[in-house]
């Protein structure tokens, strides 16, 4: 009769069997800071609000670094940049010092080429690991999005070239 009584405390479910290491089933876990290709809907809403349908957003900042961002609409050739002397602000948040200008056609063509190279590249750019700052590089071409958000500045490759170009265009007079 004891066998017919329901259990008062159900047994926990058995864990799923572990896959052997080196298994080819399922995608590998993402590498922190590695570039991702994601649908536009998967992008953080703060960045989506700033990013044109075909455009580029670069930025950086951190706990001890000033925050900045540059957004370029690759269809209208409009550059919008903002930065703050305060530390710890979000790249997509409200920033103090703003700049807005229209870019020349030749400059826009160079930026489009750099942005396209990121959309097509599989390379992981060099970054410097930093506990107090981060870099942001997002390229959107309609629903295709390249997102790079390492824990530190982007220092090498086409992503770094694009960051330097955008920063220089925004604050070349500094």
Backbone as a printed PyTorch tensor [residue, N CA C, xyz], in Angstrom:
tensor([[[  0.8090,  -1.1950,   0.0000],
         [  0.0000,   0.0000,   0.0000],
         [  0.8480,   1.2520,   0.0000]],

        [[  2.0130,   1.2150,   0.5830],
         [  2.8650,   2.3820,   0.5920],
         [  3.2350,   2.7990,  -0.8190]],

        [[  3.2890,   1.8840,  -1.7520],
         [  3.6750,   2.1850,  -3.1230],
         [  2.5990,   2.9690,  -3.8550]],

        [[  1.3440,   2.9300,  -3.3450],
         [  0.2520,   3.5850,  -4.0490],
         [  0.0480,   5.0310,  -3.6090]],

        [[  0.6850,   5.4350,  -2.5220],
         [  0.5220,   6.8080,  -2.0330],
         [  1.2880,   7.7890,  -2.9210]],

        [[  0.6940,   8.9650,  -3.2320],
         [  1.4530,   9.9600,  -3.9920],
         [  2.5750,  10.5300,  -3.1240]],

        [[  3.6090,  10.9820,  -3.7850],
         [  4.7390,  11.5720,  -3.0690],
         [  4.3330,  12.9290,  -2.5280]],

        [[  4.6940,  13.1770,  -1.2750],
         [  4.4000,  14.4850,  -0.6850],
         [  5.3800,  15.5360,  -1.1790]],

        [[  6.6110,  15.1490,  -1.3960],
         [  7.6230,  16.0420,  -1.9320],
         [  8.0940,  15.4390,  -3.2480]],

        [[  7.7000,  16.0540,  -4.3640],
         [  8.0900,  15.4690,  -5.6490],
         [  9.5990,  15.4890,  -5.8290]],

        [[ 10.0800,  14.4950,  -6.5120],
         [ 11.5010,  14.4180,  -6.8100],
         [ 11.8350,  15.4690,  -7.8610]],

        [[ 13.0130,  16.0830,  -7.7440],
         [ 13.3890,  17.0610,  -8.7740],
         [ 13.6090,  16.3450, -10.1040]],

        [[ 13.3500,  17.0520, -11.2120],
         [ 13.5710,  16.4120, -12.5130],
         [ 15.0530,  16.1120, -12.7000]],

        [[ 15.2950,  15.0650, -13.4420],
         [ 16.6790,  14.7000, -13.7310],
         [ 17.2770,  15.7090, -14.6900]],

        [[ 18.5360,  16.0870, -14.4530],
         [ 19.1740,  17.0280, -15.3870],
         [ 19.3680,  16.3610, -16.7430]],

        [[ 19.3620,  17.2040, -17.7790],
         [ 19.5990,  16.6980, -19.1380],
         [ 21.0090,  16.1340, -19.2090]],

        [[ 21.1750,  15.0760, -19.9700],
         [ 22.5270,  14.5120, -20.0820],
         [ 23.4870,  15.5190, -20.6900]],

        [[ 24.7080,  15.5410, -20.1920],
         [ 25.7410,  16.4330, -20.6970],
         [ 26.2190,  15.9590, -22.0570]],

        [[ 26.4280,  16.9230, -22.9630],
         [ 27.0030,  16.5670, -24.2580],
         [ 28.4970,  16.4020, -24.0950]],

        [[ 29.0640,  15.4560, -24.7870],
         [ 30.5220,  15.3110, -24.7100],
         [ 31.2030,  16.5570, -25.2540]],

        [[ 32.3710,  16.8860, -24.6920],
         [ 33.0910,  18.0570, -25.1730],
         [ 33.4740,  17.8500, -26.6220]],

        [[ 33.4740,  18.9400, -27.3700],
         [ 33.7980,  18.8580, -28.7910],
         [ 32.6000,  18.4750, -29.6410]],

        [[ 31.4190,  18.4370, -29.0500],
         [ 30.2260,  18.0750, -29.7950],
         [ 29.9170,  19.1470, -30.8240]],

        [[ 29.4260,  18.7370, -31.9540],
         [ 29.1180,  19.6940, -33.0140],
         [ 27.6670,  20.1350, -32.9500]],

        [[ 26.9240,  19.7030, -31.9230],
         [ 25.5210,  20.0820, -31.8220],
         [ 25.3820,  21.4410, -31.1610]],

        [[ 24.6640,  22.3310, -31.7880],
         [ 24.3880,  23.6410, -31.2160],
         [ 25.5090,  24.6280, -31.4560]],

        [[ 25.1540,  25.9240, -31.4550],
         [ 26.1720,  26.9540, -31.6730],
         [ 27.0730,  27.1140, -30.4640]],

        [[ 28.2530,  27.5630, -30.7150],
         [ 29.1910,  27.8420, -29.6300],
         [ 28.7080,  29.0670, -28.8710]],

        [[ 28.9980,  29.1500, -27.5780],
         [ 28.5810,  30.3420, -26.8390],
         [ 29.3060,  31.5680, -27.3790]],

        [[ 28.6450,  32.7430, -27.3290],
         [ 29.2860,  33.9400, -27.8590],
         [ 30.5130,  34.3250, -27.0430]],

        [[ 31.4800,  34.8780, -27.7340],
         [ 32.6810,  35.3760, -27.0790],
         [ 32.3870,  36.8030, -26.6350]],

        [[ 32.5740,  37.1300, -25.3450],
         [ 32.2780,  38.4930, -24.8900],
         [ 33.0670,  39.5290, -25.7010]],

        [[ 32.3560,  40.5310, -26.1960],
         [ 33.0050,  41.5950, -26.9480],
         [ 33.1870,  41.2950, -28.4190]],

        [[ 32.9030,  40.0620, -28.8510],
         [ 33.0500,  39.7230, -30.2750],
         [ 31.9170,  40.3730, -31.0580]],

        [[ 32.1690,  40.6940, -32.3290],
         [ 31.1050,  41.2970, -33.1250],
         [ 29.9550,  40.3130, -33.3190]],

        [[ 28.7530,  40.8530, -33.4100],
         [ 27.5710,  40.0270, -33.6570],
         [ 26.8180,  40.5890, -34.8500]],

        [[ 26.2100,  39.7190, -35.5790],
         [ 25.2730,  40.1200, -36.6150],
         [ 23.8970,  39.7510, -36.1080]],

        [[ 23.0830,  40.7690, -35.9200],
         [ 21.7950,  40.5650, -35.2800],
         [ 20.7070,  41.2740, -36.0780]],

        [[ 19.4530,  40.8510, -35.9150],
         [ 18.3670,  41.6300, -36.5180],
         [ 18.2110,  42.9480, -35.7650]],

        [[ 17.7220,  43.9390, -36.4320],
         [ 17.5970,  45.2680, -35.8340],
         [ 16.7640,  45.2160, -34.5520]],

        [[ 15.7830,  44.3510, -34.5070],
         [ 14.9260,  44.2440, -33.3250],
         [ 15.6540,  43.7360, -32.0950]],

        [[ 16.8010,  43.0820, -32.2670],
         [ 17.5620,  42.5550, -31.1320],
         [ 18.5120,  43.6000, -30.5340]],

        [[ 18.6390,  44.7170, -31.2080],
         [ 19.5190,  45.7860, -30.7360],
         [ 18.8530,  46.5150, -29.5650]],

        [[ 19.6330,  46.9040, -28.5660],
         [ 19.1010,  47.6280, -27.4030],
         [ 18.2910,  48.8330, -27.8770]],

        [[ 17.1640,  49.0600, -27.2760],
         [ 16.2540,  50.1280, -27.7110],
         [ 16.8920,  51.5130, -27.6620]],

        [[ 17.8120,  51.7360, -26.7300],
         [ 18.4990,  53.0270, -26.6590],
         [ 19.3160,  53.3020, -27.9080]],

        [[ 19.9760,  52.2790, -28.4280],
         [ 20.7490,  52.4310, -29.6600],
         [ 19.8270,  52.4840, -30.8700]],

        [[ 18.7640,  51.6760, -30.8640],
         [ 17.8110,  51.6800, -31.9930],
         [ 17.2120,  53.0580, -32.1900]],

        [[ 16.9500,  53.7710, -31.0840],
         [ 16.3420,  55.1040, -31.1770],
         [ 17.2700,  56.1080, -31.8620]],

        [[ 18.5750,  55.9140, -31.7640],
         [ 19.5460,  56.8390, -32.3520],
         [ 19.9910,  56.4500, -33.7580]],

        [[ 19.8930,  55.1770, -34.0870],
         [ 20.4950,  54.6490, -35.3080],
         [ 19.5850,  54.8040, -36.5170]],

        [[ 20.0770,  55.4390, -37.5670],
         [ 19.2820,  55.5200, -38.8030],
         [ 19.1440,  54.1260, -39.4340]],

        [[ 18.1830,  53.9960, -40.3230],
         [ 17.9700,  52.6980, -41.0070],
         [ 19.2290,  52.2350, -41.7230]],

        [[ 19.9250,  53.1380, -42.3510],
         [ 21.2280,  52.8540, -42.9600],
         [ 22.2080,  53.8510, -42.3610]],

        [[ 22.9160,  53.3860, -41.3440],
         [ 23.7850,  54.3150, -40.6540],
         [ 24.8030,  53.6370, -39.7740]],

        [[ 25.5760,  54.4860, -39.1130],
         [ 26.6650,  54.0450, -38.2540],
         [ 26.5690,  54.7930, -36.9310]],

        [[ 26.8200,  54.0670, -35.8330],
         [ 26.9080,  54.6750, -34.5240],
         [ 28.1970,  54.1770, -33.8830]],

        [[ 29.0320,  55.1010, -33.4530],
         [ 30.2480,  54.7540, -32.7130],
         [ 30.2420,  55.5670, -31.4360]],

        [[ 30.7990,  54.9940, -30.3920],
         [ 30.8420,  55.7200, -29.1360],
         [ 31.7490,  55.0450, -28.1430]],

        [[ 31.8660,  55.6810, -27.0070],
         [ 32.6940,  55.1230, -25.9520],
         [ 32.5160,  55.9090, -24.6800]],

        [[ 33.1580,  55.3980, -23.6430],
         [ 33.1040,  56.0610, -22.3590],
         [ 33.1190,  55.0430, -21.2550]],

        [[ 33.0020,  55.5130, -20.0470],
         [ 33.0140,  54.5880, -18.9250],
         [ 33.0400,  55.2980, -17.5950]],

        [[ 33.4000,  54.5230, -16.5650],
         [ 33.3980,  55.0430, -15.2030],
         [ 34.3830,  56.1870, -15.0100]],

        [[ 35.5330,  56.1090, -15.6590],
         [ 36.5210,  57.1790, -15.5220],
         [ 36.8160,  57.8590, -16.8580]],

        [[ 36.0580,  57.5000, -17.8820],
         [ 36.2480,  58.0880, -19.2110],
         [ 35.0310,  58.9300, -19.5650]],

        [[ 35.2600,  60.0160, -20.2780],
         [ 34.1300,  60.8190, -20.7280],
         [ 33.3860,  60.0600, -21.8150]],

        [[ 32.0990,  60.3070, -21.9120],
         [ 31.2410,  59.5930, -22.8580],
         [ 31.0690,  60.4110, -24.1310]],

        [[ 31.0800,  59.7020, -25.2730],
         [ 30.8970,  60.3490, -26.5590],
         [ 30.1650,  59.3940, -27.5000]],

        [[ 29.5670,  59.9740, -28.5430],
         [ 28.9720,  59.1580, -29.6150],
         [ 28.9220,  59.9860, -30.8880]],

        [[ 29.0010,  59.2790, -31.9970],
         [ 28.8420,  59.8820, -33.3220],
         [ 27.8890,  58.9850, -34.0960]],

        [[ 26.8770,  59.5880, -34.7000],
         [ 25.9120,  58.8600, -35.5120],
         [ 25.9090,  59.4950, -36.8930]],

        [[ 26.0390,  58.6620, -37.9190],
         [ 25.9790,  59.1640, -39.2940],
         [ 24.8810,  58.4220, -40.0440]],

        [[ 24.0000,  59.1860, -40.6660],
         [ 22.9880,  58.6200, -41.5590],
         [ 23.6380,  58.5000, -42.9320]],

        [[ 23.8070,  57.2780, -43.4080],
         [ 24.5090,  57.0420, -44.6760],
         [ 23.6430,  57.3430, -45.8910]],

        [[ 22.3660,  57.6650, -45.6910],
         [ 21.5010,  58.0690, -46.7890],
         [ 21.4150,  59.5860, -46.9160]],

        [[ 21.3370,  60.2800, -45.7970],
         [ 21.1710,  61.7340, -45.8350],
         [ 22.4780,  62.4950, -45.6330]],

        [[ 23.5520,  61.7850, -45.3080],
         [ 24.8850,  62.3740, -45.0740],
         [ 24.9070,  63.2810, -43.8520]],

        [[ 24.0240,  63.0600, -42.9120],
         [ 23.9800,  63.8920, -41.7110],
         [ 24.7600,  63.2400, -40.5790]],

        [[ 25.6290,  64.0140, -39.9510],
         [ 26.4010,  63.5780, -38.8010],
         [ 25.8430,  64.2590, -37.5660]],

        [[ 25.5790,  63.4660, -36.5250],
         [ 25.1500,  63.9800, -35.2170],
         [ 26.1190,  63.4370, -34.1860]],

        [[ 26.7260,  64.3060, -33.4340],
         [ 27.7000,  63.8820, -32.4310],
         [ 27.3520,  64.5270, -31.0960]],

        [[ 27.7000,  63.8320, -30.0420],
         [ 27.4590,  64.3580, -28.7020],
         [ 28.5170,  63.7950, -27.7690]],

        [[ 28.8330,  64.5690, -26.7380],
         [ 29.7790,  64.1050, -25.7280],
         [ 29.4930,  64.8280, -24.4280]],

        [[ 30.1060,  64.3120, -23.3720],
         [ 29.9090,  64.8860, -22.0500],
         [ 31.2310,  64.8780, -21.3010]],

        [[ 31.4350,  65.8790, -20.4900],
         [ 32.6220,  65.9020, -19.6350],
         [ 32.4270,  65.0440, -18.3900]],

        [[ 31.1880,  64.6290, -18.1520],
         [ 30.8980,  63.7770, -16.9970],
         [ 31.2770,  62.3360, -17.3070]],

        [[ 31.6690,  61.6230, -16.2830],
         [ 32.0180,  60.2150, -16.4100],
         [ 30.7960,  59.3440, -16.1480]],

        [[ 30.8170,  58.1600, -16.7330],
         [ 29.8070,  57.1720, -16.4100],
         [ 28.4670,  57.3200, -17.0960]],

        [[ 28.3550,  58.2040, -18.0620],
         [ 27.0830,  58.3470, -18.7820],
         [ 26.9620,  57.2460, -19.8320]],

        [[ 25.7320,  56.9120, -20.2010],
         [ 25.4840,  55.9100, -21.2280],
         [ 25.6990,  56.5170, -22.6080]],

        [[ 26.2630,  55.7460, -23.5140],
         [ 26.5020,  56.2310, -24.8740],
         [ 25.1940,  56.6740, -25.5220]],

        [[ 24.0970,  55.9630, -25.2650],
         [ 22.8230,  56.3320, -25.8910],
         [ 22.0150,  57.3190, -25.0460]],

        [[ 22.5660,  57.7580, -23.9230],
         [ 21.8530,  58.6950, -23.0490],
         [ 22.0200,  60.1430, -23.4750]],

        [[ 21.4470,  61.0230, -22.6900],
         [ 21.5510,  62.4640, -22.9560],
         [ 22.9840,  62.9220, -22.6750]],

        [[ 23.5780,  63.5800, -23.6530],
         [ 24.9320,  64.1090, -23.5230],
         [ 24.8830,  65.6180, -23.7620]],

        [[ 25.8750,  66.3400, -23.2350],
         [ 25.8160,  67.7970, -23.1840],
         [ 26.1910,  68.5060, -24.4830]],

        [[ 27.3770,  68.2780, -24.9460],
         [ 27.9490,  69.0130, -26.0800],
         [ 27.5470,  68.3160, -27.3740]],

        [[ 26.7440,  68.9700, -28.2080],
         [ 26.2680,  68.3380, -29.4420],
         [ 26.7660,  69.0740, -30.6770]],

        [[ 26.9610,  68.3100, -31.7340],
         [ 27.4120,  68.8320, -33.0300],
         [ 26.5590,  68.1790, -34.1090]],

        [[ 26.1850,  68.9750, -35.0970],
         [ 25.3940,  68.4470, -36.2120],
         [ 25.9240,  69.0740, -37.4840]],

        [[ 26.1800,  68.2370, -38.4910],
         [ 26.6250,  68.7830, -39.7820],
         [ 26.3360,  67.8100, -40.9100]],

        [[ 26.3340,  68.3540, -42.1160],
         [ 26.1680,  67.5320, -43.3180],
         [ 27.5590,  67.2200, -43.8500]],

        [[ 27.7440,  65.9590, -44.2810],
         [ 29.0530,  65.5140, -44.7550],
         [ 29.1690,  65.6480, -46.2690]],

        [[ 30.3770,  65.9430, -46.7710],
         [ 30.5920,  65.9810, -48.2150],
         [ 30.4250,  64.5900, -48.8250]],

        [[ 30.0710,  64.5440, -50.0970],
         [ 29.8390,  63.2890, -50.8090],
         [ 31.0490,  62.3650, -50.7570]],

        [[ 32.2480,  62.9080, -50.9120],
         [ 33.4480,  62.0710, -50.9030],
         [ 33.6660,  61.4230, -49.5250]],

        [[ 33.4120,  62.1660, -48.4750],
         [ 33.5480,  61.6300, -47.1160],
         [ 32.5070,  60.5460, -46.8680]],

        [[ 31.2890,  60.7920, -47.3320],
         [ 30.2220,  59.8200, -47.1630],
         [ 30.5710,  58.5130, -47.8770]],

        [[ 31.1500,  58.6050, -49.0600],
         [ 31.5440,  57.4000, -49.7990],
         [ 32.5940,  56.5960, -49.0310]],

        [[ 33.5350,  57.2760, -48.3990],
         [ 34.5610,  56.5850, -47.5990],
         [ 33.9270,  55.8930, -46.3920]],

        [[ 33.0030,  56.5770, -45.7190],
         [ 32.3400,  55.9840, -44.5630],
         [ 31.4950,  54.7820, -44.9640]],

        [[ 30.8050,  54.8870, -46.1040],
         [ 30.0080,  53.7490, -46.5850],
         [ 30.8950,  52.5380, -46.8560]],

        [[ 32.0590,  52.7640, -47.4480],
         [ 32.9790,  51.6570, -47.7480],
         [ 33.4610,  50.9950, -46.4520]],

        [[ 33.8200,  51.7890, -45.4540],
         [ 34.2500,  51.2290, -44.1670],
         [ 33.1050,  50.4680, -43.4900]],

        [[ 31.9140,  51.0380, -43.5240],
         [ 30.7600,  50.3860, -42.9040],
         [ 30.4500,  49.0650, -43.6080]],

        [[ 30.4900,  49.0630, -44.9150],
         [ 30.2200,  47.8380, -45.6810],
         [ 31.2590,  46.7650, -45.3730]],

        [[ 32.5180,  47.1690, -45.1940],
         [ 33.5510,  46.1800, -44.8800],
         [ 33.2650,  45.5040, -43.5370]],

        [[ 32.6860,  46.2250, -42.5910],
         [ 32.3270,  45.6130, -41.3130],
         [ 31.1440,  44.6640, -41.4610]],

        [[ 30.1670,  45.0490, -42.2690],
         [ 29.0100,  44.1830, -42.4660],
         [ 29.4120,  42.8520, -43.1010]],

        [[ 30.4370,  42.8700, -43.9210],
         [ 30.8610,  41.6640, -44.6390],
         [ 31.9790,  40.8990, -43.9460]],

        [[ 32.6650,  41.5010, -42.9860],
         [ 33.8410,  40.9000, -42.3600],
         [ 33.4570,  39.8970, -41.2780]],

        [[ 34.2640,  38.8560, -41.1570],
         [ 34.1150,  37.8970, -40.0680],
         [ 35.2080,  38.0680, -39.0250]],

        [[ 36.1110,  39.0060, -39.2410],
         [ 37.2480,  39.1850, -38.3370],
         [ 36.8020,  39.8280, -37.0280]],

        [[ 37.4230,  39.4110, -35.9470],
         [ 37.2030,  40.0410, -34.6550],
         [ 38.2760,  41.1020, -34.4750]],

        [[ 37.8890,  42.3750, -34.3490],
         [ 38.8800,  43.4420, -34.2280],
         [ 39.6230,  43.3870, -32.9000]],

        [[ 40.7870,  43.9940, -32.8970],
         [ 41.5730,  44.1090, -31.6730],
         [ 40.9290,  45.1420, -30.7640]],

        [[ 40.8730,  44.8200, -29.5000],
         [ 40.3810,  45.7540, -28.4970],
         [ 41.3230,  45.6990, -27.3030]],

        [[ 41.2230,  46.6830, -26.4540],
         [ 42.0130,  46.7040, -25.2260],
         [ 41.0400,  46.4620, -24.0830]],

        [[ 41.2400,  45.3770, -23.3390],
         [ 40.3680,  45.0720, -22.2140],
         [ 40.5210,  46.1440, -21.1500]],

        [[ 39.3920,  46.6780, -20.7110],
         [ 39.4160,  47.7530, -19.7340],
         [ 38.2150,  47.6210, -18.8190]],

        [[ 38.4280,  47.7340, -17.5500],
         [ 37.3280,  47.6520, -16.5920],
         [ 36.5800,  48.9750, -16.4710]],

        [[ 37.1450,  50.0670, -16.9960],
         [ 36.5160,  51.3620, -16.7720],
         [ 35.9690,  52.0180, -18.0310]],

        [[ 36.0720,  51.3700, -19.1870],
         [ 35.5110,  51.9880, -20.3830],
         [ 35.0540,  50.9180, -21.3540]],

        [[ 34.2570,  51.3360, -22.3040],
         [ 33.8020,  50.4250, -23.3460],
         [ 33.7480,  51.1490, -24.6710]],

        [[ 33.7760,  50.3820, -25.7300],
         [ 33.6050,  50.9240, -27.0650],
         [ 32.2930,  50.4290, -27.6390]],

        [[ 31.7470,  51.1730, -28.5730],
         [ 30.5140,  50.7810, -29.2490],
         [ 30.6890,  51.0530, -30.7310]],

        [[ 30.3790,  50.0610, -31.5560],
         [ 30.3550,  50.2390, -33.0090],
         [ 29.1510,  49.4740, -33.5280]],

        [[ 28.2340,  50.1950, -34.1470],
         [ 27.0450,  49.5730, -34.7170],
         [ 26.8880,  50.0840, -36.1420]],

        [[ 26.7050,  49.1570, -37.0660],
         [ 26.4420,  49.5050, -38.4590],
         [ 25.1100,  48.8730, -38.8310]],

        [[ 24.2040,  49.6710, -39.3650],
         [ 22.9030,  49.1600, -39.7860],
         [ 22.7300,  49.3700, -41.2780]],

        [[ 22.2690,  48.3360, -41.9370],
         [ 21.9000,  48.4010, -43.3470],
         [ 20.5300,  47.7480, -43.4650]],

        [[ 19.5080,  48.5490, -43.2260],
         [ 18.1590,  47.9910, -43.1790],
         [ 18.0190,  47.1240, -41.9460]],

        [[ 17.7000,  45.8560, -42.1500],
         [ 17.5450,  44.9350, -41.0280],
         [ 18.8380,  44.2400, -40.6470]],

        [[ 19.8910,  44.4050, -41.4430],
         [ 21.1900,  43.8010, -41.1060],
         [ 21.9300,  44.7260, -40.1580]],

        [[ 22.4160,  44.1800, -39.0580],
         [ 23.1240,  44.9920, -38.0720],
         [ 24.4140,  44.2930, -37.6600]],

        [[ 25.4890,  45.0600, -37.6560],
         [ 26.7770,  44.6290, -37.1070],
         [ 26.9170,  45.3520, -35.7900]],

        [[ 27.1450,  44.6060, -34.7140],
         [ 27.2660,  45.2040, -33.3920],
         [ 28.5640,  44.7380, -32.7430]],

        [[ 29.3470,  45.6840, -32.2680],
         [ 30.5810,  45.3870, -31.5550],
         [ 30.5850,  46.2370, -30.2930]],

        [[ 30.6250,  45.5830, -29.1320],
         [ 30.6290,  46.3020, -27.8520],
         [ 31.6380,  45.6520, -26.9150]],

        [[ 32.9140,  45.8660, -27.1720],
         [ 33.9210,  45.2550, -26.2970],
         [ 34.0580,  46.0110, -24.9790]],

        [[ 34.6440,  45.3380, -24.0050],
         [ 34.9290,  45.9700, -22.7130],
         [ 36.2580,  46.7020, -22.8350]],

        [[ 36.2600,  47.7860, -23.5800],
         [ 37.4630,  48.5700, -23.8100],
         [ 37.4150,  49.1940, -25.1870]],

        [[ 38.3550,  50.0480, -25.4960],
         [ 38.3630,  50.7210, -26.7940],
         [ 38.6830,  49.7660, -27.9420]],

        [[ 38.1910,  50.1060, -29.1220],
         [ 38.4500,  49.3450, -30.3480],
         [ 39.7360,  49.9160, -30.9330]],

        [[ 40.7590,  49.0860, -31.1000],
         [ 42.0930,  49.6130, -31.4020],
         [ 42.6730,  49.2310, -32.7510]],

        [[ 42.0650,  48.2940, -33.4800],
         [ 42.6880,  47.8360, -34.7110],
         [ 41.6330,  47.3860, -35.7100]],

        [[ 42.0110,  47.3740, -36.9740],
         [ 41.1340,  46.8600, -38.0180],
         [ 40.1530,  47.8910, -38.5300]],

        [[ 39.2400,  47.4420, -39.4210],
         [ 38.2760,  48.3660, -40.0250],
         [ 37.3640,  49.0490, -39.0050]],

        [[ 37.0240,  48.3560, -37.9120],
         [ 36.1730,  48.9920, -36.8970],
         [ 36.8910,  50.1800, -36.2740]],

        [[ 38.1770,  50.0160, -35.9740],
         [ 38.9580,  51.1200, -35.4030],
         [ 39.1280,  52.2440, -36.4230]],

        [[ 39.3140,  51.8920, -37.6970],
         [ 39.4220,  52.9130, -38.7420],
         [ 38.1470,  53.7510, -38.8070]],

        [[ 37.0180,  53.0780, -38.7050],
         [ 35.7420,  53.7920, -38.7530],
         [ 35.5530,  54.6580, -37.5000]],

        [[ 35.9250,  54.1450, -36.3390],
         [ 35.8280,  54.9410, -35.1040],
         [ 36.6710,  56.2070, -35.2300]],

        [[ 37.9230,  56.0560, -35.6730],
         [ 38.8090,  57.2290, -35.8020],
         [ 38.2620,  58.2280, -36.8160]],

        [[ 37.7450,  57.7280, -37.9340],
         [ 37.1930,  58.6220, -38.9480],
         [ 35.9880,  59.4020, -38.4010]],

        [[ 35.0920,  58.7180, -37.7360],
         [ 33.9060,  59.3770, -37.2040],
         [ 34.2530,  60.3920, -36.1180]],

        [[ 35.1290,  60.0040, -35.2100],
         [ 35.5420,  60.9230, -34.1400],
         [ 36.2170,  62.1620, -34.7350]],

        [[ 37.0730,  61.9460, -35.7190],
         [ 37.7590,  63.0600, -36.3690],
         [ 36.8070,  63.9960, -37.0890]],

        [[ 35.7650,  63.4370, -37.7240],
         [ 34.7870,  64.2690, -38.4090],
         [ 33.9620,  65.0980, -37.4190]],

        [[ 33.6740,  64.5170, -36.2850],
         [ 32.8420,  65.2140, -35.3060],
         [ 33.5960,  66.3250, -34.5930]],

        [[ 34.8810,  66.0490, -34.2490],
         [ 35.6030,  67.0120, -33.4260],
         [ 36.9760,  67.3260, -34.0200]],

        [[ 37.0240,  67.5510, -35.3030],
         [ 38.3030,  67.8390, -35.9770],
         [ 38.8810,  69.1740, -35.5610]],

        [[ 38.0450,  70.0680, -35.0480],
         [ 38.5520,  71.3870, -34.6450],
         [ 39.0760,  71.4100, -33.2150]],

        [[ 39.0090,  70.2690, -32.4970],
         [ 39.5100,  70.2160, -31.1080],
         [ 41.0100,  69.9870, -31.0800]]])
